[in-house]
Each structure stands twice: as C-alpha cells, then as structure tokens.
Amino acid sequence: MSQVRVEVAFTPLTGDDDFVLDQLTEELAGDLREVGEVRRIPLAPDPASKGIAELALAAVTVLTSVDPSYVQSLVDVIVAFLQRHTGRRIQLRVGDVELTIDQPTRGETAELIETVRVAIEAGHR
C-alpha cells in the first residue's frame, strides 16, 4: 500500500497559550491516528535545553495511505476538528503542495476531498 506523509498545522487564536496549543495539538494527533501514523514535529535542538527535545505546537505529521478512502477520512477528521474549534484554519502540506482549510460547507468538503486527493497523488510521485 502506497503511503504519503502529510503535515497538518492549525492556526493559533489570540489568547492561546502554550498549554492550550499543546492540548489542541494532542487532540488533533489523536483524531488523525484513525487515518495513519502520527508524529509531533520536533523543533530544532536548542543548546540551552540540556537535551530535552521540544515539540512544535499546533503541527503534526501523519503517514497515511494514498487510497481515496483514507484521503476522505483525513479530510473528514480535519473538518470535524475545525467544527469543534471555530475560528481556526488548518494548513495541509504534501511535498510542495499547500492547502488551507477553513470551515468548509458540505459541498466544499466534497471538493476539498478531491483537491487533497490530487495533492497527495502529486506529492507522492
């Protein structure tokens, strides 16, 4: 089964602190685990951190299948996250292709699934 790594990041809102962003990042990671292997993105090591690895807030990667049903599940998970957290946007990056998702309607969701599928196929080549 062919797989592709997709970077998924959401926009912070005014007033979000590191605790809130960490909680939301974990929630998104948990949601995305139903479509693939999820990893938090490590930040570049800071010499002052004494070996403690820091993770990026508001961003994860998911290794998922290029199968259309997985692509649909990926979009469904992202739309559900956005519905629970109004006012946020999600950016997807597959290779050189970047997409921004912002509270799509049902019709836009169907269109979005096709757009993400094409982006994943292009990023997979």
TIMI-2910 file (N, C-alpha, C, CB; in pm, 1 decimal, decimal comma, always signed):
<rs>
+----------+----------+----------+----------+----------+----------+----------+----------+----------+----------+----------+----------+------+
!      n_x !      n_y !      n_z !     ca_x !     ca_y !     ca_z !      c_x !      c_y !      c_z !     cb_x !     cb_y !     cb_z ! resn !
+----------+----------+----------+----------+----------+----------+----------+----------+----------+----------+----------+----------+------+
!    +84,7 !   -117,7 !     +0,0 !     +0,0 !     +0,0 !     +0,0 !    +89,3 !   +124,1 !     +0,0 !    -96,4 !     -0,2 !   +122,5 !  Met !
!    +67,0 !   +214,5 !    -94,5 !   +144,8 !   +338,0 !   -102,4 !   +103,4 !   +433,4 !     +8,1 !   +127,4 !   +404,8 !   -239,5 !  Ser !
!   +204,1 !   +499,6 !    +64,5 !   +176,8 !   +595,0 !   +171,9 !   +245,1 !   +728,0 !   +141,3 !   +224,6 !   +539,4 !   +308,5 !  Gln !
!   +194,3 !   +831,9 !   +206,1 !   +249,6 !   +966,2 !   +191,0 !   +243,8 !  +1035,7 !   +326,3 !   +172,1 !  +1047,9 !    +82,2 !  Val !
!   +343,5 !  +1120,7 !   +352,7 !   +345,5 !  +1197,4 !   +477,0 !   +283,1 !  +1333,8 !   +450,8 !   +490,9 !  +1212,1 !   +532,2 !  Arg !
!   +185,2 !  +1369,7 !   +535,6 !   +113,2 !  +1496,3 !   +523,6 !   +138,7 !  +1576,8 !   +651,1 !    -41,1 !  +1473,0 !   +500,3 !  Val !
!   +181,4 !  +1701,6 !   +635,1 !   +196,7 !  +1789,9 !   +750,7 !    +65,0 !  +1862,5 !   +771,5 !   +314,9 !  +1891,5 !   +730,8 !  Glu !
!    +17,7 !  +1862,2 !   +895,8 !   -110,0 !  +1924,7 !   +930,8 !    -83,2 !  +2023,9 !  +1043,2 !   -217,8 !  +1817,5 !   +973,5 !  Val !
!   -116,6 !  +2150,7 !  +1020,0 !    -95,5 !  +2254,7 !  +1121,8 !   -221,4 !  +2339,2 !  +1131,8 !    +28,6 !  +2344,0 !  +1087,5 !  Ala !
!   -251,0 !  +2384,8 !  +1253,7 !   -367,3 !  +2472,4 !  +1270,6 !   -321,0 !  +2608,4 !  +1320,9 !   -470,7 !  +2410,0 !  +1368,9 !  Phe !
!   -404,1 !  +2709,7 !  +1294,0 !   -369,8 !  +2845,5 !  +1333,5 !   -405,5 !  +2869,4 !  +1480,1 !   -441,4 !  +2947,3 !  +1243,7 !  Thr !
!   -313,7 !  +2927,8 !  +1554,3 !   -345,9 !  +2968,1 !  +1691,7 !   -439,7 !  +3088,7 !  +1689,8 !   -216,5 !  +3001,1 !  +1771,3 !  Pro !
!   -517,3 !  +3102,5 !  +1794,6 !   -603,6 !  +3219,0 !  +1811,0 !   -541,5 !  +3313,5 !  +1912,6 !   -746,1 !  +3177,1 !  +1855,2 !  Leu !
!   -579,9 !  +3438,9 !  +1906,3 !   -533,2 !  +3535,9 !  +2004,2 !   -570,2 !  +3485,5 !  +2143,1 !   -593,9 !  +3677,1 !  +1977,4 !  Thr !
!   -475,4 !  +3486,8 !  +2232,6 !   -501,5 !  +3442,0 !  +2369,0 !   -463,7 !  +3297,2 !  +2394,6 !   -645,2 !  +3460,8 !  +2400,9 !  Gly !
!   -433,8 !  +3221,0 !  +2288,6 !   -388,1 !  +3083,2 !  +2308,9 !   -250,2 !  +3084,9 !  +2373,8 !   -384,4 !  +3004,9 !  +2174,1 !  Asp !
!   -234,8 !  +3008,4 !  +2480,7 !   -101,7 !  +2994,8 !  +2539,7 !    -45,2 !  +2857,7 !  +2501,5 !   -106,8 !  +3012,1 !  +2695,6 !  Asp !
!    +77,7 !  +2829,7 !  +2543,6 !   +142,2 !  +2703,6 !  +2508,6 !    +63,4 !  +2583,0 !  +2558,3 !   +282,6 !  +2699,9 !  +2565,0 !  Asp !
!     +1,2 !  +2594,0 !  +2675,7 !    -76,3 !  +2483,2 !  +2730,9 !   -194,7 !  +2450,3 !  +2640,1 !   -125,6 !  +2517,2 !  +2873,0 !  Phe !
!   -269,8 !  +2552,5 !  +2599,3 !   -386,5 !  +2533,2 !  +2512,5 !   -341,8 !  +2474,9 !  +2378,6 !   -462,6 !  +2667,4 !  +2491,0 !  Val !
!   -235,9 !  +2530,0 !  +2321,9 !   -187,4 !  +2481,3 !  +2193,0 !   -140,0 !  +2337,4 !  +2202,3 !    -74,8 !  +2569,8 !  +2142,0 !  Leu !
!    -74,7 !  +2302,0 !  +2312,6 !    -28,6 !  +2164,5 !  +2331,4 !   -148,4 !  +2069,7 !  +2341,6 !    +60,1 !  +2153,5 !  +2458,1 !  Asp !
!   -250,9 !  +2109,2 !  +2416,3 !   -370,6 !  +2025,8 !  +2430,9 !   -441,1 !  +2006,0 !  +2296,2 !   -467,7 !  +2089,3 !  +2532,5 !  Gln !
!   -453,7 !  +2114,3 !  +2219,9 !   -518,9 !  +2104,8 !  +2089,1 !   -436,0 !  +2021,7 !  +1990,8 !   -542,9 !  +2244,9 !  +2031,7 !  Leu !
!   -304,2 !  +2034,1 !  +1998,9 !   -216,7 !  +1955,0 !  +1912,5 !   -232,4 !  +1806,3 !  +1943,8 !    -69,2 !  +1998,5 !  +1929,6 !  Thr !
!   -240,0 !  +1773,3 !  +2072,0 !   -261,1 !  +1632,8 !  +2111,2 !   -398,2 !  +1583,0 !  +2065,6 !   -247,7 !  +1616,9 !  +2264,4 !  Glu !
!   -499,9 !  +1668,9 !  +2074,3 !   -633,9 !  +1631,5 !  +2028,6 !   -632,3 !  +1601,8 !  +1879,2 !   -735,5 !  +1743,5 !  +2059,9 !  Glu !
!   -569,7 !  +1690,7 !  +1801,7 !   -560,6 !  +1671,2 !  +1657,1 !   -483,0 !  +1543,3 !  +1625,6 !   -493,4 !  +1792,9 !  +1590,0 !  Leu !
!   -372,3 !  +1521,7 !  +1695,0 !   -293,0 !  +1399,9 !  +1673,6 !   -376,4 !  +1275,5 !  +1702,3 !   -167,0 !  +1400,8 !  +1762,6 !  Ala !
!   -451,0 !  +1278,5 !  +1811,1 !   -536,6 !  +1165,3 !  +1845,3 !   -642,1 !  +1139,3 !  +1739,0 !   -603,5 !  +1189,1 !  +1978,9 !  Gly !
!   -701,7 !  +1246,6 !  +1688,3 !   -802,6 !  +1232,7 !  +1583,2 !   -741,7 !  +1171,8 !  +1456,5 !   -865,6 !  +1369,6 !  +1551,3 !  Asp !
!   -622,9 !  +1218,3 !  +1420,0 !   -558,9 !  +1174,6 !  +1296,0 !   -506,7 !  +1031,9 !  +1303,1 !   -446,0 !  +1267,3 !  +1261,7 !  Leu !
!   -492,9 !   +976,9 !  +1422,7 !   -443,5 !   +838,9 !  +1435,6 !   -535,8 !   +737,8 !  +1369,0 !   -426,6 !   +802,9 !  +1582,3 !  Arg !
!   -661,0 !   +777,3 !  +1344,1 !   -750,5 !   +683,6 !  +1276,1 !   -721,6 !   +674,4 !  +1126,5 !   -894,9 !   +724,8 !  +1297,9 !  Glu !
!   -639,2 !   +764,7 !  +1072,3 !   -605,8 !   +758,5 !   +929,4 !   -458,8 !   +728,8 !   +902,8 !   -642,5 !   +888,2 !   +863,1 !  Val !
!   -378,7 !   +719,1 !  +1006,8 !   -238,4 !   +687,4 !   +983,4 !   -151,6 !   +706,6 !  +1105,8 !   -185,7 !   +770,9 !   +872,2 !  Gly !
!    -23,0 !   +687,1 !  +1085,0 !    +76,9 !   +703,6 !  +1192,1 !   +105,5 !   +852,2 !  +1210,5 !   +209,2 !   +625,6 !  +1159,2 !  Glu !
!    +87,9 !   +900,6 !  +1333,1 !   +101,2 !  +1043,5 !  +1361,2 !   +225,3 !  +1068,9 !  +1444,8 !    -23,8 !  +1097,3 !  +1433,3 !  Val !
!   +294,7 !  +1177,9 !  +1412,7 !   +410,6 !  +1220,5 !  +1491,6 !   +403,0 !  +1370,6 !  +1514,5 !   +543,9 !  +1182,5 !  +1420,8 !  Arg !
!   +440,6 !  +1408,9 !  +1634,9 !   +458,4 !  +1552,2 !  +1662,1 !   +588,5 !  +1594,0 !  +1595,4 !   +460,3 !  +1583,4 !  +1817,8 !  Arg !
!   +596,3 !  +1716,2 !  +1553,4 !   +713,8 !  +1766,6 !  +1482,6 !   +814,0 !  +1820,3 !  +1583,8 !   +674,4 !  +1876,8 !  +1380,4 !  Ile !
!   +936,8 !  +1764,3 !  +1585,6 !  +1037,5 !  +1815,0 !  +1679,4 !  +1093,4 !  +1949,0 !  +1630,7 !  +1152,1 !  +1712,3 !  +1696,9 !  Pro !
!  +1119,0 !  +2037,8 !  +1726,0 !  +1182,1 !  +2165,4 !  +1694,1 !  +1332,3 !  +2144,3 !  +1683,3 !  +1148,6 !  +2273,3 !  +1801,2 !  Leu !
!  +1399,0 !  +2236,5 !  +1617,7 !  +1545,0 !  +2229,8 !  +1610,6 !  +1599,9 !  +2234,2 !  +1752,6 !  +1603,6 !  +2346,7 !  +1524,0 !  Ala !
!  +1699,2 !  +2150,4 !  +1782,7 !  +1750,3 !  +2146,1 !  +1919,8 !  +1808,2 !  +2281,4 !  +1964,7 !  +1857,2 !  +2037,5 !  +1931,7 !  Pro !
!  +1775,1 !  +2316,6 !  +2087,3 !  +1825,5 !  +2439,4 !  +2148,5 !  +1939,9 !  +2399,5 !  +2240,9 !  +1711,9 !  +2517,1 !  +2227,0 !  Asp !
!  +2059,1 !  +2457,1 !  +2221,7 !  +2172,5 !  +2419,5 !  +2306,0 !  +2146,0 !  +2440,9 !  +2455,4 !  +2294,4 !  +2498,4 !  +2264,7 !  Pro !
!  +2057,7 !  +2531,8 !  +2490,2 !  +2028,7 !  +2560,1 !  +2631,3 !  +1927,6 !  +2461,5 !  +2690,5 !  +1976,0 !  +2702,7 !  +2646,0 !  Ala !
!  +1869,1 !  +2373,2 !  +2607,5 !  +1763,4 !  +2285,7 !  +2656,6 !  +1814,2 !  +2162,9 !  +2731,6 !  +1679,0 !  +2241,5 !  +2542,3 !  Ser !
!  +1943,8 !  +2143,0 !  +2735,5 !  +2005,8 !  +2031,4 !  +2808,9 !  +1951,4 !  +1896,3 !  +2762,9 !  +1982,7 !  +2047,8 !  +2959,7 !  Lys !
!  +1936,2 !  +1880,7 !  +2631,5 !  +1897,8 !  +1751,7 !  +2576,9 !  +1749,0 !  +1721,6 !  +2578,1 !  +1966,9 !  +1647,1 !  +2650,5 !  Gly !
!  +1667,1 !  +1810,8 !  +2628,0 !  +1522,4 !  +1787,2 !  +2629,3 !  +1467,3 !  +1825,8 !  +2492,1 !  +1451,4 !  +1869,0 !  +2744,3 !  Ile !
!  +1405,3 !  +1729,0 !  +2425,9 !  +1350,4 !  +1755,0 !  +2292,8 !  +1220,5 !  +1832,5 !  +2306,0 !  +1327,3 !  +1622,7 !  +2215,3 !  Ala !
!  +1212,4 !  +1944,4 !  +2236,6 !  +1088,9 !  +2021,6 !  +2236,2 !  +1012,8 !  +1989,9 !  +2109,0 !  +1117,3 !  +2173,9 !  +2247,7 !  Glu !
!   +880,9 !  +1992,9 !  +2118,8 !   +795,4 !  +1963,1 !  +2005,5 !   +722,5 !  +2088,8 !  +1961,1 !   +695,6 !  +1852,2 !  +2040,5 !  Leu !
!   +701,2 !  +2098,5 !  +1830,6 !   +627,8 !  +2212,4 !  +1776,4 !   +483,7 !  +2208,3 !  +1825,0 !   +633,2 !  +2213,0 !  +1621,9 !  Ala !
!   +429,9 !  +2323,7 !  +1850,1 !   +289,1 !  +2335,3 !  +1887,1 !   +207,5 !  +2358,8 !  +1760,8 !   +266,8 !  +2450,5 !  +1990,3 !  Leu !
!    +88,3 !  +2306,2 !  +1758,3 !     -8,1 !  +2329,7 !  +1651,4 !    +29,6 !  +2263,8 !  +1518,8 !    -24,2 !  +2476,6 !  +1630,5 !  Ala !
!   +117,2 !  +2161,3 !  +1521,8 !   +156,1 !  +2094,2 !  +1397,6 !   +193,7 !  +1948,8 !  +1424,1 !   +273,6 !  +2167,9 !  +1330,9 !  Ala !
!   +150,6 !  +1862,4 !  +1332,8 !   +185,2 !  +1720,6 !  +1337,8 !   +205,5 !  +1672,2 !  +1194,6 !    +74,1 !  +1636,8 !  +1411,1 !  Val !
!   +262,3 !  +1553,0 !  +1181,0 !   +264,4 !  +1487,5 !  +1050,9 !   +187,7 !  +1356,9 !  +1063,4 !   +410,9 !  +1462,9 !  +1001,2 !  Thr !
!   +126,0 !  +1315,9 !   +953,8 !    +54,5 !  +1188,9 !   +951,0 !    +99,0 !  +1113,1 !   +826,2 !   -101,4 !  +1210,4 !   +952,4 !  Val !
!   +140,7 !   +988,2 !   +846,9 !   +176,0 !   +899,5 !   +736,7 !    +50,2 !   +820,6 !   +704,6 !   +298,2 !   +804,4 !   +772,7 !  Leu !
!     -6,1 !   +846,4 !   +587,2 !   -134,7 !   +784,9 !   +553,2 !   -129,0 !   +723,5 !   +414,4 !   -248,5 !   +888,4 !   +560,8 !  Thr !
!   -225,6 !   +640,5 !   +386,6 !   -236,1 !   +575,4 !   +256,6 !   -283,0 !   +676,1 !   +151,8 !   -332,8 !   +454,8 !   +263,5 !  Ser !
!   -244,6 !   +651,4 !    +28,0 !   -293,6 !   +736,1 !    -80,9 !   -428,5 !   +685,8 !   -132,3 !   -191,2 !   +740,4 !   -195,8 !  Val !
!   -480,3 !   +580,1 !    -72,3 !   -610,4 !   +524,9 !   -107,6 !   -718,6 !   +631,6 !    -86,1 !   -640,9 !   +397,2 !    -23,5 !  Asp !
!   -812,6 !   +646,8 !   -180,5 !   -916,3 !   +750,3 !   -169,6 !   -997,1 !   +745,7 !    -39,4 !  -1010,3 !   +737,9 !   -285,3 !  Pro !
!  -1021,6 !   +626,7 !    +16,1 !  -1098,7 !   +619,9 !   +140,7 !  -1020,4 !   +681,2 !   +256,9 !  -1135,8 !   +474,0 !   +173,0 !  Ser !
!   -887,6 !   +667,0 !   +256,1 !   -805,6 !   +730,0 !   +360,1 !   -801,7 !   +880,7 !   +341,6 !   -662,9 !   +673,2 !   +358,6 !  Tyr !
!   -796,2 !   +925,1 !   +217,0 !   -797,6 !  +1069,0 !   +189,3 !   -928,2 !  +1129,2 !   +238,9 !   -779,2 !  +1096,7 !    +37,7 !  Val !
!  -1039,5 !  +1061,4 !   +212,2 !  -1168,6 !  +1110,6 !   +260,3 !  -1170,8 !  +1113,9 !   +412,6 !  -1283,4 !  +1022,7 !   +207,1 !  Gln !
!  -1118,3 !  +1009,8 !   +477,1 !  -1113,9 !  +1007,6 !   +623,6 !  -1027,5 !  +1120,6 !   +677,9 !  -1061,0 !   +872,8 !   +673,4 !  Ser !
!   -914,7 !  +1147,1 !   +612,0 !   -826,4 !  +1257,5 !   +653,7 !   -901,7 !  +1389,4 !   +651,6 !   -702,2 !  +1266,1 !   +562,3 !  Leu !
!   -971,0 !  +1416,7 !   +542,3 !  -1047,9 !  +1541,0 !   +530,9 !  -1160,7 !  +1543,4 !   +633,1 !  -1104,7 !  +1557,2 !   +388,5 !  Val !
!  -1230,4 !  +1432,0 !   +651,4 !  -1339,7 !  +1426,5 !   +749,3 !  -1290,1 !  +1457,7 !   +890,4 !  -1406,2 !  +1288,5 !   +747,0 !  Asp !
!  -1174,8 !  +1402,9 !   +927,3 !  -1117,3 !  +1427,4 !  +1060,1 !  -1083,1 !  +1575,6 !  +1076,1 !   -990,6 !  +1340,1 !  +1082,1 !  Val !
!  -1025,4 !  +1633,7 !   +973,3 !   -986,8 !  +1775,4 !   +979,4 !  -1110,0 !  +1865,1 !   +988,1 !   -902,2 !  +1813,7 !   +856,2 !  Ile !
!  -1212,3 !  +1835,0 !   +909,2 !  -1335,9 !  +1914,5 !   +913,0 !  -1400,6 !  +1903,8 !  +1050,7 !  -1435,2 !  +1867,6 !   +803,0 !  Val !
!  -1402,8 !  +1784,7 !  +1108,5 !  -1460,9 !  +1767,0 !  +1242,5 !  -1383,7 !  +1848,2 !  +1346,2 !  -1461,5 !  +1617,6 !  +1282,1 !  Ala !
!  -1250,3 !  +1850,1 !  +1337,4 !  -1167,9 !  +1929,4 !  +1428,4 !  -1202,9 !  +2077,9 !  +1414,4 !  -1016,8 !  +1906,0 !  +1400,1 !  Phe !
!  -1215,0 !  +2124,9 !  +1290,6 !  -1248,9 !  +2265,8 !  +1267,8 !  -1388,7 !  +2299,9 !  +1319,1 !  -1239,2 !  +2298,8 !  +1119,1 !  Leu !
!  -1482,4 !  +2206,8 !  +1308,7 !  -1617,3 !  +2231,7 !  +1358,5 !  -1618,4 !  +2244,3 !  +1511,1 !  -1711,8 !  +2119,4 !  +1314,1 !  Gln !
!  -1531,9 !  +2169,2 !  +1577,8 !  -1523,4 !  +2178,1 !  +1724,2 !  -1447,6 !  +2303,2 !  +1768,7 !  -1455,1 !  +2053,1 !  +1781,0 !  Arg !
!  -1365,3 !  +2357,5 !  +1681,0 !  -1279,9 !  +2471,9 !  +1717,3 !  -1295,8 !  +2583,0 !  +1613,9 !  -1130,4 !  +2428,6 !  +1728,0 !  His !
!  -1411,5 !  +2645,7 !  +1616,5 !  -1441,1 !  +2751,4 !  +1520,0 !  -1339,9 !  +2864,2 !  +1529,5 !  -1581,9 !  +2805,6 !  +1542,0 !  Thr !
!  -1316,7 !  +2924,6 !  +1414,3 !  -1222,8 !  +3036,0 !  +1407,0 !  -1081,7 !  +2992,9 !  +1369,4 !  -1219,6 !  +3108,0 !  +1538,4 !  Gly !
!  -1056,4 !  +2864,6 !  +1368,9 !   -923,2 !  +2815,0 !  +1333,2 !   -921,5 !  +2772,5 !  +1187,1 !   -881,9 !  +2696,7 !  +1424,4 !  Arg !
!   -802,8 !  +2768,9 !  +1132,9 !   -779,2 !  +2717,5 !   +998,5 !   -676,0 !  +2606,8 !  +1009,3 !   -731,6 !  +2830,5 !   +900,7 !  Arg !
!   -678,4 !  +2518,4 !   +912,4 !   -577,6 !  +2412,3 !   +907,4 !   -504,4 !  +2423,0 !   +774,7 !   -642,2 !  +2270,5 !   +924,9 !  Ile !
!   -372,6 !  +2410,2 !   +783,6 !   -289,2 !  +2407,1 !   +664,2 !   -238,1 !  +2263,9 !   +646,5 !   -170,1 !  +2509,6 !   +674,5 !  Gln !
!   -253,6 !  +2212,7 !   +524,4 !   -200,1 !  +2081,7 !   +488,8 !    -83,3 !  +2103,7 !   +393,8 !   -309,9 !  +1990,0 !   +423,8 !  Leu !
!    +22,3 !  +2026,1 !   +413,1 !   +134,4 !  +2032,4 !   +320,0 !   +169,9 !  +1889,4 !   +281,3 !   +258,0 !  +2107,3 !   +382,8 !  Arg !
!   +168,7 !  +1865,9 !   +150,6 !   +210,0 !  +1738,2 !    +94,3 !   +317,6 !  +1770,6 !     -7,2 !    +89,2 !  +1659,0 !    +29,2 !  Val !
!   +442,0 !  +1742,8 !    +26,7 !   +551,5 !  +1781,8 !    -63,0 !   +552,7 !  +1932,6 !    -79,5 !   +538,1 !  +1712,5 !   -200,9 !  Gly !
!   +542,9 !  +1977,2 !   -203,5 !   +543,6 !  +2121,1 !   -232,8 !   +403,4 !  +2180,8 !   -238,9 !   +614,8 !  +2146,6 !   -363,9 !  Asp !
!   +301,4 !  +2099,3 !   -221,6 !   +162,4 !  +2145,9 !   -231,9 !   +111,3 !  +2183,6 !    -93,1 !    +71,0 !  +2036,4 !   -296,1 !  Val !
!    +56,3 !  +2305,4 !    -82,4 !     -1,0 !  +2351,7 !    +44,3 !   -146,6 !  +2390,6 !    +22,7 !    +79,6 !  +2471,7 !   +101,5 !  Glu !
!   -230,5 !  +2353,6 !   +119,9 !   -372,8 !  +2387,5 !   +116,2 !   -413,8 !  +2444,8 !   +250,6 !   -459,1 !  +2263,4 !    +80,9 !  Leu !
!   -508,0 !  +2539,2 !   +248,9 !   -564,8 !  +2591,9 !   +372,7 !   -712,2 !  +2555,6 !   +376,4 !   -544,7 !  +2746,6 !   +383,9 !  Thr !
!   -755,9 !  +2502,4 !   +490,3 !   -894,8 !  +2460,7 !   +507,4 !   -955,5 !  +2547,5 !   +617,1 !   -905,6 !  +2307,4 !   +543,0 !  Ile !
!  -1073,4 !  +2604,7 !   +586,5 !  -1137,1 !  +2697,2 !   +679,9 !  -1288,0 !  +2675,7 !   +680,1 !  -1103,5 !  +2843,5 !   +643,6 !  Asp !
!  -1341,1 !  +2594,2 !   +771,7 !  -1484,4 !  +2574,1 !   +790,4 !  -1559,5 !  +2549,3 !   +659,2 !  -1543,2 !  +2693,6 !   +860,0 !  Gln !
!  -1528,2 !  +2443,1 !   +586,7 !  -1596,4 !  +2419,1 !   +459,5 !  -1741,0 !  +2373,3 !   +478,9 !  -1520,4 !  +2315,4 !   +378,7 !  Pro !
!  -1824,6 !  +2408,0 !   +381,5 !  -1961,4 !  +2358,2 !   +379,2 !  -1958,2 !  +2213,8 !   +326,5 !  -2054,3 !  +2450,0 !   +290,2 !  Thr !
!  -2073,8 !  +2145,3 !   +324,0 !  -2078,0 !  +2007,2 !   +272,9 !  -2029,6 !  +2000,4 !   +128,0 !  -2221,2 !  +1950,3 !   +283,2 !  Arg !
!  -2077,1 !  +2092,7 !    +46,4 !  -2035,9 !  +2095,0 !    -94,0 !  -1887,1 !  +2121,2 !   -108,8 !  -2114,1 !  +2200,2 !   -170,1 !  Gly !
!  -1837,6 !  +2213,4 !    -29,8 !  -1694,2 !  +2243,8 !    -34,1 !  -1611,5 !  +2126,6 !    +17,8 !  -1663,7 !  +2369,8 !    +47,8 !  Glu !
!  -1666,5 !  +2048,8 !   +111,4 !  -1594,3 !  +1933,0 !   +164,9 !  -1572,3 !  +1829,8 !    +55,6 !  -1671,2 !  +1870,1 !   +283,0 !  Thr !
!  -1672,7 !  +1804,3 !    -26,4 !  -1657,1 !  +1709,1 !   -137,1 !  -1549,3 !  +1757,6 !   -233,5 !  -1791,3 !  +1689,7 !   -212,1 !  Ala !
!  -1550,7 !  +1886,3 !   -262,6 !  -1449,8 !  +1945,8 !   -349,6 !  -1311,8 !  +1937,6 !   -284,7 !  -1485,5 !  +2092,3 !   -381,3 !  Glu !
!  -1307,7 !  +1960,0 !   -155,3 !  -1182,9 !  +1956,3 !    -80,1 !  -1121,9 !  +1816,3 !    -80,4 !  -1206,3 !  +2002,9 !    +63,3 !  Leu !
!  -1206,1 !  +1714,2 !    -67,8 !  -1156,6 !  +1575,5 !    -71,2 !  -1085,6 !  +1550,2 !   -204,1 !  -1273,8 !  +1473,5 !    -51,4 !  Ile !
!  -1144,5 !  +1595,1 !   -311,9 !  -1082,3 !  +1577,6 !   -443,5 !   -951,7 !  +1656,5 !   -453,1 !  -1179,2 !  +1621,8 !   -555,0 !  Glu !
!   -949,9 !  +1779,4 !   -402,7 !   -829,2 !  +1861,9 !   -405,5 !   -717,2 !  +1797,5 !   -325,1 !   -858,8 !  +2002,0 !   -351,4 !  Thr !
!   -749,4 !  +1746,4 !   -206,5 !   -648,7 !  +1680,6 !   -122,2 !   -599,8 !  +1553,1 !   -189,9 !   -706,5 !  +1648,5 !    +18,3 !  Val !
!   -690,4 !  +1479,1 !   -251,7 !   -651,0 !  +1356,3 !   -321,5 !   -550,1 !  +1387,4 !   -431,9 !   -774,9 !  +1285,6 !   -380,7 !  Arg !
!   -578,7 !  +1490,0 !   -510,1 !   -488,0 !  +1529,8 !   -618,5 !   -353,8 !  +1575,3 !   -560,1 !   -551,4 !  +1643,3 !   -704,7 !  Val !
!   -357,4 !  +1652,3 !   -451,2 !   -233,5 !  +1699,6 !   -387,6 !   -151,7 !  +1582,4 !   -336,0 !   -265,1 !  +1796,7 !   -272,2 !  Ala !
!   -217,0 !  +1484,4 !   -275,5 !   -146,4 !  +1368,0 !   -223,5 !    -85,6 !  +1287,1 !   -336,9 !   -240,5 !  +1280,5 !   -140,7 !  Ile !
!   -160,7 !  +1269,7 !   -444,8 !   -106,4 !  +1197,5 !   -559,8 !    +12,7 !  +1271,7 !   -618,4 !   -214,3 !  +1177,8 !   -667,1 !  Glu !
!     +4,5 !  +1404,3 !   -628,7 !   +116,1 !  +1482,6 !   -681,5 !   +236,0 !  +1477,1 !   -587,9 !    +73,6 !  +1627,7 !   -703,6 !  Ala !
!   +211,7 !  +1483,9 !   -456,4 !   +320,8 !  +1479,0 !   -358,7 !   +382,0 !  +1341,4 !   -347,0 !   +271,7 !  +1523,1 !   -223,7 !  Gly !
!   +307,1 !  +1240,2 !   -385,7 !   +352,7 !  +1101,5 !   -374,5 !   +446,8 !  +1063,6 !   -488,4 !   +233,2 !  +1006,7 !   -372,6 !  His !
!   +436,5 !  +1131,3 !   -599,4 !   +518,6 !  +1097,7 !   -717,6 !   +662,1 !  +1133,3 !   -699,0 !   +466,6 !  +1166,9 !   -839,9 !  Arg !
+----------+----------+----------+----------+----------+----------+----------+----------+----------+----------+----------+----------+------+
</rs>
